[in-house]
Amino acid sequence: MEAILTDCVQNSLRHFMLKNAIFLCERLCAEFPSEVNLQLLAACYLQNNQAYSAYHILNGMQTTQSRYLFAMSCFQMDLLNEAETALCSANEPGGEIPDGAPSHYLLGLICRYTDRKKSAIHHFRLALSIDPLFWAAYEELCILGAAEEATVVFGEAAALCIQKQYLHHGLASPNLHAASEDYSLVSSQKLGSEDVIPRQLKHIQGSNLRDIPGNHHGATISVSQPQNSGPSNISFYNTPSPVASQFSGVVPPLLCRNMQPNGSNHNTVNTDGSPKSVVNSAFQAPRRKFVDEGKLRKISGRLFFDSGSRRSTRLAGDAGTNTNANTTAVAGNGTNSSKYLGAKLSSIALRTVTVRKSQSWANGNIEEGIRNETFDDFRANAASATSSSSSSVDVRSLDQDEPTVPVGGVFISCSKLVSAASEVLSLLTTLGEGYRFSCLHRCQDALDTFLTLPLRHYNTSWVLSQVGKAHFELVDYLEADRVFSLSLRVSPYSLEGMDVYSTVLYHLKEDMKLSYLARELISTDRLAPQSWCAMGNCYSLQKDHETALKFFQRAVQLNTRFAYVHTLCGHEYVALEDFENGIKSYQHALQIDSRHYNAWYGLGMIFLRQEKFEFSEHHFRTAFHINPRSSVIMSFLGTALHALKRSEDALKIMDRAILADRKNPFPMYQKANILMSLEKFDDALEVLEELKECAPRESSVFALMGKIYKRRNLHEKAMLHFGIALDLKPSATDVATIKAAMEKLHVPDELQD
């Protein structure tokens, strides 16, 4: 009964029938209330976004897997202190942290959100040291501004770590192949109980922790050691397990009736699909002879120090296909067994994710040239991967002297492992370096790095969104619009970067395109904060700030850890002149991301308007240290310095702002203002004449020129420029100021003051 219920629960999870899985798992726990079954029930609740249910089920349990799941439920409920306590249990000898890299990553997130930057960096680096392919940890380090160069993180040390982990699994636990012909739930139990978890499973769990609020997967669950006695086959099968890989993106298939043949050496399950026949097939499987340990050590030496590793076209295609889903982590041991239990179990899920993603982005509405190349690459990669899989048995039979290791359910030679690891790390190096430059606001360097990617990787939603954000930071809104539009055509289902895209359209004043984008995003996913960001920007462009604020607040409700949304709320409060709530919104954004320079800039603007110039200068300078290439930030920093009577420093920073962006007229205008206050009228007029060529319809330029001519007692020229300024239809406030200056044209400035 226990085995049947467990099978039904897993089958329901595999088909995303979560309600059915929860109901059956409750029957399972009522009949067999073991901790393992309770873990499975908690996992069902977590997948159904019911973290509070998992919290009450797991509260008080002390096994490492229960602690991890409990910490995950606490994290989703924003109980960060409880989550940290669960992961760092004082009852564990040596303060063991469960599940390695995923747990360190989760601890890093907790430390980051509790304003402990150094501890967060420490845990993210530990996660990367355990799993060099843990991309999400490197992403967080980039966001914190603490990432090392990608060439170091994904370099030779990472390749050596991956290879050692393969060989370690191969030498440490040869008994894992006792039931290697059956990749059912039973076998994954045994793997978990011996703490020899396939690296592929760990990688899937780790990579899926990238966005915790939306995808809460990443636990590895081990169970008690099953009995090895002959008559205990049925009890062995009846020991249930939630399966480590159930927290990956796709629940893996169960039992031998779902098994795919690998070469000619595979078991046939009875047509009745009974548990007894499945278990017997596991124990009747022929066992291969293991590789001699000394021979394997010789190979390991060659593996680690052979710089001229062979490359295989077939392997390159396989690696190219797998890297799309970050599924190149490895698992298992280096034996000649025809199948590896845990690796095959995870490989099914990996193939499902890879094919789904590839088909999704390949089927997008892409420009003809890009589309053809993308499809060709996809077909070539798929064909080469299939060829590699189908011929793996033949290759092994021809070359029995060279040991093989299981990678994604397919056994490959050690030389191919070196080549595959090298190609994966090379790809991650390029992506990582581009993302690191982007987070450091070295936008042009980021663009140059992303351009070195193969076209099939460049034309993916994540890369295109990063390219669009880089153009946005460079104030190249037209190019950002083009890139984000391409991203939408490539992946119409992806909302990556759409919050920034809506801001791009806001700055371009493209109200029709912005309205269309908002409607499309809402129809795609009403529960995504990016959708409501677009709605808010749409109404903000129409000057309906109260309605815009409501939409931004809805986005905050959907994701309280979305720093950019808090900043947008602050902008709307400032537009409504509610400075107190504006300050609170900006501070919330900084609590989430201390390097979010937009929030520092927003606070500086509030203090500048309140004439708290020292506070303003501090916040602008902090924003400048984070993003030293922003012409806008430098301009307002110079304005604050000028207000503090530090005009020389203000002029220096204005010169830097002008050099940073020649298209931005504001620093030139402010420089002319400063020069006029220093009574350097000729220099000020020279700057304004140059500015007039760049912005010929800017009324404030002509108004300032009129003031300078008035100070020089050139009243006719002053009146001429005041008149031109009025003809350019300035704002109502500026109209009143210009008319007042014209009325007092012949009144000396001393009397006016």
N, C-alpha and C positions, 0 to 999 in steps of 0.2 A: 504493500500500500504506500509506504513512504517513497519508494522508488518511482512509482507511477505518478504520485502527486508532484514529486520534484521534477520529473520529466515534463509534466503538463505545465508547471509554472515556467520552466525554461522555454518551452515551446511558445507559450503566450508572450513571454518577453521578447523572443526572437521575432515574433510577428507584431510587436508593439501593442498587444492586447493587454494593456496595463491593468484595466479594471478586472479582467478575468484572472490575471496573474495574482493580484492582491487577494481576491476571494479564495482561490485555491491554496495560496500560501498560508492564509489564515487557517484553513482546514488542516494543512500540514502541521502548522505549529500547535494547533489544538490537540492533534493526535500524537505528535512527536515533538515536545517542546524543548528541543536541544538548542544550544547557542548558535550552531551553524544554521539551523532553520530560521531562527530569529534574525540572523544576519541577512538571509535571503529575503525575508519579509521587509526588513528595513531597506534593503536595496530596491525592492519593488516600489516602496513609498518614495524613495529618493528620485527614482526615474519618473514618478508621477507628480513630481514637484510638491510632495507632501513631507517636507523636511521635519515639520513638527511631530509627525507620526513616528518617523525614524528616530527622532530625539528621545521620545518616551520609551521606545522599545529597547534602545541600546544603552540607556542611562544606567551606569553602574557596572557595565561589563568591562573586563580588564584585558582580554586578549588583544593582540596588536591590531588585528583586522577590525574588531568591534570598535576599538578606540579610533581608528581612522575614519570609519563610517560615521561614528558619533561626532567627531570633529568636523566632518563635512556637513552634517546636518546643522551643527552649531554655526558654522560659517555662513550657511545659507540663511539662517535666522538672525544673523548679525550678532551672535553671542560670541564675540571674538575671544574674550578671556576664557570661557569654558572650552572653546575649541583648542586654544593653546595648551590649557591644562591637560586635556585629553591626549594630545600628541606628545607632550613632555611629562608623562606620568612619573611621579616620584617613586611609585611602587616598583617600577621596573629597574632591575640592576643595571647600573651604568647609564641610566636615563635613555634607554633604547627608544628610538623614534621609529614607528612602524612604517613599513613599505618604502623606505629609502627615498628616492628622488621625489615622488609625488608628495610625500609628507613634508619634506624640506621646502618644496615649492609652496605648499599651503601655509606653512609657518612663515615663509617669506612674505606672502600676501597679508597675513595677520599682522606681522611687524610693520609692514608698509602702511597699513590702514590705521595703526595705532601710533604712528609718527616715530618709529624706531628704525631710521634709515640704515644705520650700520648693521643692525641685526638682520634686517631684510636682505641686504646685500650679501651677508654671510650665508644665509640659508639658500639664496638663489645660486650662489657659487657652489655650495655643497651639492645642490641638485644637479648642476651641470657636471661636477666632477664624478658623480655616480653614474650619470647618464649623459654622455657628451651630445646626444641627439635630442636633448630636452629643450626644444626651441622656445617654449613658453617662458622658461626661466631666463634665457638670454634676452628675450623681449623685455621682460621686467627690468633686467639690469640696464638695458638701453634707456628705458623710460626714466629710471633713477639717475641716469647719467654716469653710471659706474661700470659700464661694460668695457671689457678689454677688446682689443682689435680682434675681429672675427678670424683673422689668419692665425691668431694664437689659440683662441678657444676651439676652433674646428681644425686645428693643425695636426701635426704628427702625433702629439700626445693623445689627442682624441682617437686617432686611428689605432694607436697602440692599445688604448683602453678597450675599444670595441673588440679587437682581436684577442686580447687577454681574456675578456669575458666569455668569448666563444670557447676558447681552449679550457678555461676554468670549468665551465659546465661539462665539457667533454671528459675531463679527468676526474672531476669531483664525484660524480654520481652516475656510474655506468648502470646501476640497477634501475635507472629510470626507463630503460628499454624493456623491462620485464613484460610490460603490456603494451608494447609500441605499436601493435597492429590495431589497437582500439583507441580512438581519440575521443572517447565518450566522457561524460561528466565524472565517471569514477576515476579516470586517470588523472584528470586535473586536480582531483582531491589529493591524490598521492603526491603530486608535485608540490602542492601547497603545504602539505604536512611536513615535507622534508625541507622546506624553505629553499628549494631550488626552483625558483619561479622563472620560466623562460623570459629572456630579456625582451622579446618582442611584446609580451603582454605588458611588461613594465613600461615599455616605451609608449604603447597605446594609451595606457592609463595616464602617463605623465603628460603627453601632448594634449589630451583632452581636458586637462585642468586649466587650459589657457584662459577660458572665460568662465569662471566659476558660476556666476549667477545664472547663466543660460544653459550650461552643459555640465552637470555635476557628476562626472565620471572620474574614476581614477583610483579605485580601491582594489586591493588584491586580497583575497580571502583564502586562508588556509584552514584545513580541517584536521581532525584527529587521524592518527596513523591507522589504516585499516589492517585487519588481520590477514596474515599471509598463509594460514593453514588451508589445506585442500578443501575440506567441507565448507569453508566459509565463503565460497564464491558469492552466494546470494546475499549474505550479510555485507560483504564488501561492496556489492552493487547498491545495497540499500542505504549505505551511508551517504546522505545527501550533501551537496555542496552548492553554494551560490555561484561558483565558478568565477575565477578571477576576471576573466575577460568579459563578464556581463556588464561591466562598467565602461567598456570601450564603446566606440560610436555605434557599432552594430553588434547585437548579441549573437555569439557563434552558434552553429548548429550543434545538436546534441545527438548522442547515441550513434551506433554504427550504421543505422539505416540511412543516415545522412552522409556517410563517408564517401569521399571521392577516391577512386582507384589511383594508385601511384605506381605505374609500371605494371608488371605482371604479378607482383607479390602483394596481394591484398586479400582480405577475408571477405567472404560472402555471408550476409546476414540472412537468417531464415525469413521466409516471406511473412510469417505471422508476426514478426517484429517483437517477439516476447523478450522480456528482460533476461530470461535464462539463456536463450540462444546468443544474445549479445555478450553476456559475460563469458560464456564458454569460448566464444571466438577470441576474446581478449587473452585467455589463458592458454589456448591452443596455438597461439601464433608462434611460428618458428623464430628462433633467436639467432642473430648473426654473431659472428666472432668479432670481438672488440679489437681495436688497434692496439698494438703493443705500446706501452707508455713511453718507453725509451725512444721508439721511432717517432712518436708524436712530439716528444720534446725536441728532437732534431728538427722536425718540421717547424715547430714553433720558433726555434732560433732563426731558421731561414725566413720565416714569415715576418718577424719583427725587424730584421736588419737588411732585408733585400730591398734596396731602393728602386731597382729596375723591375718592378712587378709587371707581370703580363697583363694585358688588357684584352678583353673579349668583346667583339661587337654584339654578340648575343647577350652578354651580361650587361653591356651598356644600355641596351634597350630595356632590359628588365629593371635596371636601376632607375632609368628615366621614368618608367611607368610608376614605380613604387614611390619615388620621391615626391610625386604630386600630393600624396597624403601623408608624407613624413613617416613612411612605414618601413624604413630600411634598417631598423634596429634588429638585432639578431638574438638567437636563443638556442639552447640545447647543448649537446656535446659532440665532439669530433669522432664519431664512430661510423662504421660502414653499415649500420642498420638502415633498412630501406625506408623507414618512416620514423618521425619523431612526434611523440604524442602531443605535448603541449604546443610545439611550434605549429603543427598542422591545425590544431584547434584555433589558434589565433590567426593563422593565415587565411582561413575562410572569411573571417570578419574583415581582414585587411583587403582581400581581393574585392569584397563587396563594396567597401568604402571607395577603393581606388576606381573601380569601374564606374560607380555612380557619379563620382566627382568628375571624372574625365568626360563621361557622356554629357553631363550637365553643362560644363563650360564649352564643350565642343559643339553642342547643339545651339549655342547662342546665335543671335542675329549679328554676325560679324561682317566686316567689310570683306569683299570677295577674296582679295589676295591673302589676307590674314586667315580667313576661314579655310581656304584650300590648304594652306601650309599646316594649319593646326590639325585638320583632319588627317592629312598625310602622316604627320608625326605620330598622331594617336594610333593610326592603323599600324604603322611600322613598329611602334613600341609594343602594342598588344601582340602583334605577330611574333616579334622576337621573344617576348616574355613567354608566349605559348610554346614556341620552339624550344626555349631553354628548359621549360618544365617537362615537355614530352621526351626530350632526349637525355634527361639527367641520368636515368637508369642505365642507358646505353653507355654513356660516358664513364660511369662508375664501373661498369663491367669490363670496359677496355683498360681502365687504369686503376687496378686494385691496389697498387702500391701507394698511391696518394690518398690520404684520408679525406673524408668529406665532412662537412658540417651542415646542419639544417638551417636554412634561411627561408622564412616564410613558407614552411612546409615542403621546400625543395632542397635536396642535398646538393651542395656545390663544393668544389675543391677549395682548398685553402688559398691557392693563388687567385682564384676568382673572388674569394672573400676580400682579399687585400684590394683588388681592383674596384670592387663594388663599394667598399668603405671609402676609398679615395674619391670616387665620383660623387657619392652622397655628401661627403664633407666639403668637397669643392663647391658644390651647389649651395650648401648652407653658408659657406664663407662669403660668397657673393651676396646672397640675400641678407646675411647678418651685417656685413659691412655697410651695405646700402641703408639698412634700417638704423644702424648706429649713427651714421652721418645725419640721417633725417632727425633723429632725436636730439642730436647736438646742434640742430639747425644749420648744418653745413649742407644746404639744400642742393647747390650745384654739384658738389661732390657726390651726393646721394643719387642725383639724376645720372651722372656719368657712370656710377657703379651699376645702377639698374640696367643701363643700356648694354652692358656686357653680357646680360643674361641671354640664353637662347630664346628665340621668339615664342616658343610654346610655353615658357615660363613667364616671359614678360607679359603676354596677353592673358593673364589671370587676374581675377578681381583684386586679390591682395596687393600684387605688385602695382597694378594700375592705380589703385587707391593711394598707395604711397607716392607714386609719381605725381598724381593730382594734388596731394597735400603739399608736396615740395614746391610745385608751381604756385600754389596758394600762398605759401610763406614768402615766396619771391615776388608777390603781388602781381603775378602774371595771370590775371583772372581768365583771360580769353583762352590761354593754353590749358589752364586747369579745367575749364568748362569742356574743352574738347576731350581731354583725357578721361574725365569722369563720365562723359557721355559714352565713350568707347567701353569703359568698364561696365556700364549698364547694359550695353548691347552684348558684351561677352558673357556676363553673368547677371541676368535680370532678376534673379532670385537673391542676390547678395546685397546686403545693406552696408557693407564695409565702406566707410568714408562718406556715406550719404549725408551725414550731418554737416560735414565740411563743404560738400557740394552745394547744399542749400544755402550756405553762407556765401559761397562764390556767386551764386545767382542773385543773392541779395545785394552784393556789392556792384554787380553788373546791372542792377535794377531790371532784371528780366522777370517781370511779374508773371507773365504768361507761362514761361518755362518753369518757374518756381511753383506756381499753382498746380501745373500738370505733374511735376515731380512729387509734390506733397500728396496728391490724390493717388498716384501710383504706389507710393510707399505705404500709405494707409491700407490700400487694397491688398498689398503684399503681406504686410504684418502689422496689425493694429497694436501688438504688444511690444513693438520695438521702439526704443527711445528715439532712434534716428528718424522714424516716421513723424513723431510729434515735434521734433526739432524743425523739420521742414515746414510743418504747419505753422509753428511759431514764427519762423522767419518770413513766411508768406504774409502773415498779418502784421508783423513789424514793419515790413516794407510799405504797407498801406497806412502806416502811422497809427494802427490800432494796437497800442502797446498793452492795454489791459487784457485783450483777448489773446495776444501773443504770450503774455505772461502765464495765462492759464494753461496754454498748450505746453510751454516749457516746464511748468510745474507737474503736468501729467507725465512728461518724460522723466522727471526726477522720481516720481512715484514708481515708475517701471524699473529704474536702475539708479539707486541712490549713490552709486559709486562712479557715476559718469560725470567727471569733472567739468567737461565742456558745457554740459547742460546747466550746471550751477552758474557758470560764467555768463551764459546767455540770459539767465534769470536776472543776474546782476545788471547787465546792460539795460534790460527793460525797466528795472527799478530806477536806474539813473535817468532814463528817458522820462519817467513819471516823477522825477525829482524826489523819490523816496530813498534818500541816501542811507538811512539806517539799515533798511532791509537789503539794499544793494551791498553794503559792507558785509553783512552776514552771508549773503550768497557767494561773494568772492572768497570769503574765509572758508566756507564749506568746500569750495573747489580746491583751495590750497591744502586743506586737511587730507583730501584724497590724493592730490598730486602736487607736491611742493614745488615742482619745476614747471607748473602750468603758468607760463609767463603772462598769458592773457589776463589772469586774475590779478597778478601783481600790477599790471598796467591799469586795470579797472580801478583798483584801490587808489593808485596814484592819481587818476583822473578825478576821483571823488574829492580827495584831499586838495587837489589843485583848485577845483571849483569852490571849495570851502576856504580857500586861501590859507591852508595849513601847509605852507611850502616846504618845511623841513620833512614832514611826513611824506609829502608828495615826492620829494627828491629821493628819499630812502626807497620807496616802492618802485619808482621808475628805475633806479639804479639796480635794484635786485632783478627786475625784469631784463635790464640790459646785460647783466652778467649771465643770465640764462640764455638769452638770444642776442648776442652782440652784433648781429648783422641786420637788425630791424631798423630801418630808417625812421619809422614812426616813433618807436620807443626813444631813439636818440633825440628826435625833435622835441618831444615833451620833456625829456630829461633836461635838455638845454633851456627850455622855457622855465622849468622849475629853478634851475640855477640862476637864470637871469632875474627871477623874482626874488631870489635870495641875495641880490646885488653881487653875484659872482659872474660878471659879464664876460670876463676873459675865458673862464672855463666854459661858459655857455657858447661862445663863438667857436671854440675848438670842437666841441661836441656837434655843433651845427655843421661845421665843415665835414666831419666824418659822416653825418647823416646825408649830406648832399652827395658825397662820393659813393655812399652805399646804394643810393637809388636816385639817379638823375631825373627820373620821371615824376618823382614826388615833389610838388611845388611847396609844400608846407615848410620844410627846413630853410629854404631860400627866403621865404616870406618872414620867418622868424629871425633869420640872420639880419635882414634889412631892418627889422624892428629894433634889434639890439644895437645895430650900428647907429640908427637914428637917436636912440637914447644916449649913446656915447658922443653925439653931435658930430659923427663922421658922415655928413650928409652926402658927399660925393660918392663915397664907397657904397652907401645905402642905395643911392640912385642907380649906380652901376649894376648892383645885384638885381634891383627891380626891373631895369631895362632887359636884363637877361631873362628874368622870370616872365616878363610880358610876352616874350617870344614863345615860351613854353605854355603859358596859360593866358591866351589873349582875351578870354571872356570872363576873367576872374575880377569881379568888381572891387574886392578888397585890395588888390594890387594898385589900382588907379587911385583908390581912396588914400592909401598910404603915401603914394607919390604926391597927391595933393597936400597932405599934411607937411611933407618935407619942403615942398615949394613955399608953403605958407611960412614955415620956420625961417626960410631964406628970404622972406619978403618978396617973393615972386608971385604976386597975387593973381596975375592973369593966368599964368600956368597952373596955379593951384585951382582956380575956378574951372579951368578947362578939364582938369583931371577929375575934379569932383563931379562935373557934369557927365563925363564918360562913365564914371562909376554908377551914377543913377540910371543911365540909359541901359546898363547891363542887368537891370532888375534884381537888385540884391534883396536880402530878407528884410522884413519890416523893421527889425531892430537896427540893421545897418543903414536903412534909409533914414531913420530918425537921426542917427549919429552923423551921417554925411550932411544932412540939411542943417543941423546945428553948427557944424564946422563952416558951412558956407555962410550962414548968417553972421558968424563971428569972424569972418575972414580978416577984417581990419582991426580986430581986437588983439592986442599982444597976448602971448601965451601966459605971461606973468599975471595979467589981470584975470584971465580965464581961470587960472588955478586958484 
